[in-house]
């Protein structure tokens, strides 16, 4: 495997009727599946009173070599999950007011999207076959960094180091006097 792996996932989004004074429906991700068709334009899957499911999009789940620690955390959290980011989308009209923005297996990346105002992040169960892909990817690319204790710099006596980031006043005056004498010498073209 290379340092990056992309897996196409179908995203199933549900429209549920809710009892809320300002909002009639709620949109949420219910599942993801492998072997999804390349393009899906909100294909209807289930239509029941108050509950409709769509294959909303086919998105790439991209695993990166440098994020293996976050995938490992996901796999260790009991039930491995896929995080789907839904974004409010006024462009799509009233029928589908959300769009699938991203899918990730990293809980840390999902948390960053959760902080965005127009994004909602849904956590869904990772299919077993996808768990096997992620485990294999982590096993191949996980490199734990060894802890290296920082070594302390040796202490230098006061005469080698300037206090408070400045040189002592005695040394400063001496250096300025030498510079003044050198400039006087240059003005007189080397004559005393």
Secondary structure, DSSP 4 states (H G I P E B T S, - for coil): --SEEEEEEEEEEEEEE---SS-SEEEEEEEEESS--S--SSEEEEEETTEEEEEEEEEEEEEEGGGHHHHHHHHHSSS-EEEEEEEE-GGG-STT-EEEEEEES-HHHHHHHHTSTTEEEEEEEPPHHHHHHHHHHHHHH--PPPP-PPPPPPP--TTTS-GGGS--HHHHHHHHHHHHHHHHHHHTTT--
